[in-house]
Amino acid sequence: MAFMTPGAARVALVTLATALMAPGALAQTPQQSFQVAARVTEGCLIGAAAGGAAPLGRLDFGTASALSEATLTSAVVQTGGVSLECTPGLALTMRVGGGLNPSGGARYLTHEGGGRLAYALFADAGLGRRLDIDQPMSFVLGTGVSRVTLPLYGRLTLPESAAAGTYTDRLTVTLEW
């Protein structure tokens, strides 16, 4: 049996440890890679306060005399309870239905007593771009713009003898992207 001096034992252990750590001495560990990805799509989100279904907005022509022949104009005002947000730079196509009372390609406000008033929708404040029933109207959101204000304007010409009362309609807006 051979005995080693304490100094020789240390040298032997260091030599053994070095030999075990050499590249060829370690066991090979297989490696594989995998891809990580996320896809973010453009789109719009319509949200209502308290999770309920709230109207998107209101087009109100105001109040006029039953004997008036005035032409009234208004813009859709989005209500505070609904938000419409879209991806900035998104190209949207909007269609507005005929409402509850369409007839002959026109939209009508109706009165409980049976009266009706024809009105028209437009895509610009100058009332130059008329929006017929379900006609597609395209627009692009600017970069950095996410909150959407729908470009909807209305015009109503009163007949001289409209029955007094409140006239209403309800329209459906469809957005496509």
HELIX and SHEET records of a PDB file:
HELIX    1   1 PRO A    6  MET A   21  1                                  16    
HELIX    2   2 ALA A   49  GLY A   51  5                                   3    
SHEET    1   A 2 CYS A  44  ALA A  48  0                                        
SHEET    2   A 2 VAL A  82  CYS A  86 -1                                        
SHEET    1   B 2 GLY A  57  ARG A  58  0                                        
SHEET    2   B 2 VAL A  77  GLN A  78 -1                                        
SHEET    1   C 5 THR A  71  ALA A  75  0                                        
SHEET    2   C 5 TYR A 153  THR A 157 -1                                        
SHEET    3   C 5 ARG A 116  PHE A 122 -1                                        
SHEET    4   C 5 ARG A 107  HIS A 111 -1                                        
SHEET    5   C 5 TYR A 167  THR A 168 -1                                        
SHEET    1   D 4 THR A  71  ALA A  75  0                                        
SHEET    2   D 4 TYR A 153  THR A 157 -1                                        
SHEET    3   D 4 ARG A 116  PHE A 122 -1                                        
SHEET    4   D 4 ARG A 130  LEU A 131 -1                                        
SHEET    1   E 3 MET A 137  VAL A 140  0                                        
SHEET    2   E 3 ALA A  91  VAL A  96 -1                                        
SHEET    3   E 3 VAL A 173  GLU A 176 -1                                        
END                                                                             
